[in-house]
């Protein structure tokens, strides 16, 4: 997508080009959704043996379709995501340079990466050039000024800010500072919390045609043959999981350098 010739573009090609500047964001979101669908399909259909559970027969077809879509999306969009991610890494390295000579040497490379990644990154590159009193190219002239790379991280919203508290608390896991994995973690923890709350309050299991039975995870893990209870129903394992996932989700909030 990012590297194809602009000539003889069809409808979808023109639509893609009309979103220039948002390509990285679009590719990232599609990649997250594709991986989530693929992972859910594999876990549900093969890990949890969903097709053999009569109470879940209504979502088996949707899970197969979702897994197929996720596999196709991951296969086609995944390489594009890593291509953009490589460009972002290049730009991040350039933004950390303190030497004016080095910035001048890598200026063209940085400008190309910034233009491909969008307006925010163009603004950061422009700010770096102006900081070192280097003339700003015409491609970056109209980009808004952003004070610094660290300032924008603090001001961004939760979803778009990969500089999270969790990534700071676990410095060995640099992967958490990649926007894809940051968003994937938010998506997984949020979805799991919704499923746990729904199971506890309204029930997700069906018995006798009524889907209002809670699965008691404590009894399920213990291997008991009967682990269904009329909702609402609370069990220790569900409470522990809810508290743990809530804590993890809270730690994905944007990091504030003033925090202790």
C-alpha positions in Angstrom: 0.0 0.0 0.0 2.6 2.5 1.1 5.0 1.8 -1.8 2.9 1.3 -4.9 3.0 3.5 -7.9 0.5 6.3 -7.9 -0.3 5.9 -11.6 -3.5 4.3 -12.8 -5.0 4.1 -9.3 -8.5 2.6 -9.0 -11.2 3.7 -6.6 -9.6 2.1 -3.5 -6.2 3.4 -4.5 -7.5 7.0 -4.8 -9.4 6.5 -1.5 -6.1 5.4 0.1 -4.2 8.3 -1.3 -6.8 10.7 0.0 -5.9 9.6 3.5 -2.2 10.4 3.1 -0.9 11.4 6.5 -3.2 9.0 8.3 -1.8 5.8 6.7 0.3 4.7 9.7 -2.7 5.2 12.0 -5.0 3.3 9.7 -2.6 0.4 9.2 -2.0 0.2 12.9 -5.7 0.0 13.8 -6.4 -2.6 11.1 -3.5 -4.7 12.2 -4.7 -4.6 15.8 -8.2 -5.6 14.8 -6.9 -8.4 12.5 -4.6 -9.9 15.1 -7.4 -9.7 17.7 -9.9 -11.5 15.5 -7.3 -14.1 14.6 -6.3 -14.7 18.2 -9.9 -14.9 19.3 -10.7 -17.4 16.6 -7.8 -19.7 17.5 -8.5 -19.6 21.2 -12.2 -20.1 20.9 -12.3 -22.6 18.1 -9.3 -24.7 19.1 -8.3 -23.8 22.6 -11.8 -23.7 24.3 -13.4 -26.2 21.9 -16.2 -23.7 21.2 -17.7 -25.7 18.3 -18.5 -28.7 20.6 -20.2 -26.5 23.2 -24.0 -26.3 22.5 -24.3 -23.1 24.5 -22.0 -21.3 22.1 -23.2 -22.6 18.8 -24.6 -19.1 17.9 -21.1 -17.5 17.8 -19.2 -20.4 16.1 -19.9 -19.2 12.6 -19.0 -15.6 13.5 -15.8 -16.8 15.1 -14.8 -18.7 11.9 -15.6 -15.7 9.8 -13.7 -13.4 12.2 -10.7 -15.7 12.2 -10.6 -15.8 8.4 -10.8 -12.1 8.1 -8.2 -11.7 10.8 -5.8 -14.1 9.0 -6.3 -12.3 5.7 -5.8 -8.9 7.4 -2.7 -10.0 9.3 -1.2 -11.5 6.1 -1.7 -8.4 4.0 -1.6 -5.5 6.4 1.0 -7.0 8.8 4.0 -6.4 6.5 2.8 -2.8 5.9 2.6 -2.2 9.6 6.2 -3.3 10.2 7.3 -1.2 7.2 5.8 1.9 8.8 7.1 0.8 12.2 10.6 0.7 10.7 10.2 4.2 9.4 9.0 5.4 12.8 12.0 3.8 14.5 14.3 5.7 12.0 12.5 9.0 12.8 12.7 8.3 16.5 16.4 7.7 16.3 16.9 11.0 14.4 14.8 13.0 16.8 17.2 11.9 19.6 20.2 13.3 17.8 22.1 16.2 19.5 24.7 16.8 16.9 23.8 19.4 14.2 26.1 17.6 11.8 24.3 14.3 12.3 20.9 15.9 11.9 22.1 17.5 8.6 23.5 14.1 7.4 20.2 12.3 8.1 17.8 15.2 7.3 16.5 13.8 4.0 15.9 10.3 5.6 14.1 11.9 8.5 11.9 14.1 6.3 10.9 11.2 4.2 9.9 9.1 7.2 8.1 12.0 8.8 6.0 12.8 5.7 5.1 9.1 5.4 4.0 8.9 9.0 1.8 12.0 9.1 1.4 15.5 10.4 2.4 14.9 14.0 5.7 13.4 13.0 6.3 16.1 10.4 5.9 18.6 13.2 8.4 16.8 15.3 10.9 16.8 12.5 10.3 20.4 11.8 10.9 21.2 15.5 14.2 19.3 15.4 15.4 21.2 12.4 14.4 24.6 13.8 16.1 23.7 17.1 19.4 23.2 15.3 18.7 26.3 13.0 18.5 24.2 9.9 16.3 25.5 7.1 13.0 23.7 6.9 12.1 22.1 3.6 8.9 23.1 1.8 7.3 19.8 2.6 7.5 20.5 6.3 6.8 24.3 6.2 3.1 24.0 6.6 3.2 21.5 9.5 2.2 22.9 12.9 5.0 23.4 15.5 5.3 20.9 18.3 7.7 21.9 21.1 9.4 18.6 21.8 9.0 14.8 21.5 8.5 14.4 25.2 5.9 17.1 25.5 3.7 15.5 22.8 3.8 12.2 24.6 2.4 13.7 27.8 -0.3 15.6 25.9 -1.5 12.8 23.7 -4.6 10.8 24.7 -4.6 7.4 26.2 -5.2 5.4 23.0 -2.5 7.2 21.0 0.2 7.5 23.7 2.5 4.5 23.9 4.6 6.1 26.6 2.5 4.5 29.3 3.0 4.1 33.1 3.3 0.4 32.5 6.1 0.8 30.0 8.0 2.9 32.5 7.4 0.5 35.4 8.6 -2.4 33.3 11.6 -0.8 31.5 12.8 -4.2 30.3 9.7 -4.6 28.1 10.5 -1.9 25.4 7.9 -3.6 23.2 5.2 -1.9 25.3 6.3 1.5 23.9 5.3 0.4 20.4 1.9 1.9 19.6 0.6 -1.4 18.1 1.3 -3.4 21.3 0.1 -0.6 23.5 -3.2 -0.5 21.8 -3.4 -4.3 21.6 -2.9 -4.5 25.4 -5.7 -1.9 25.9 -8.0 -3.8 23.6 -7.4 -7.2 25.2 -7.7 -6.0 28.8 -10.9 -3.9 28.0 -12.5 -6.8 26.1 -11.6 -9.3 28.9 -13.0 -6.9 31.6 -16.3 -6.5 29.6 -16.6 -10.3 29.3 -15.9 -10.9 33.0 -18.4 -8.2 34.1 -21.0 -9.4 31.7 -20.6 -13.0 32.9 -20.8 -12.0 36.5 -23.8 -9.6 36.2 -25.9 -11.0 33.3 -24.4 -14.4 32.5 -23.0 -15.8 29.3 -24.0 -19.4 29.5 -27.2 -21.0 28.3 -29.2 -23.6 30.1 -32.7 -24.6 29.0 -32.7 -21.9 26.3 -32.1 -19.0 28.6 -28.6 -17.3 28.4 -28.6 -15.9 31.9 -26.3 -18.2 33.8 -22.9 -17.2 35.1 -19.9 -19.5 34.6 -18.2 -19.8 38.0 -14.5 -19.7 37.0 -13.4 -21.0 40.5 -15.5 -24.1 40.1 -14.6 -24.4 36.4 -10.8 -24.4 37.2 -11.4 -26.8 40.1 -12.8 -29.3 37.6 -16.3 -29.5 39.1 -18.8 -30.9 36.7 -21.4 -28.3 37.6 -20.2 -24.7 37.4 -23.2 -22.7 36.2 -25.2 -20.4 38.5 -28.1 -18.1 37.9 -26.8 -14.6 37.3 -25.7 -12.4 39.0 -23.1 -14.6 40.7 -19.7 -13.7 42.1 -16.7 -16.1 42.5 -13.2 -15.5 43.8 -11.3 -16.1 40.6 -13.5 -13.7 38.6 -13.0 -11.0 41.2 -9.2 -11.5 41.2 -9.1 -11.3 37.4 -11.3 -8.2 37.3 -9.0 -6.4 39.8 -5.9 -7.5 38.0 -7.1 -6.5 34.6 -8.4 -3.2 35.9 -5.0 -2.5 37.4 -3.2 -3.3 34.1 -5.6 -1.2 32.1 -5.0 1.7 34.6 -1.3 1.4 34.1 -1.6 1.9 30.4 -2.6 5.5 31.0 -0.1 8.2 29.6 3.0 8.6 31.8 3.5 11.9 33.5 7.1 12.7 34.1 6.1 14.4 37.4 4.7 11.1 38.8 6.8 9.5 41.5 
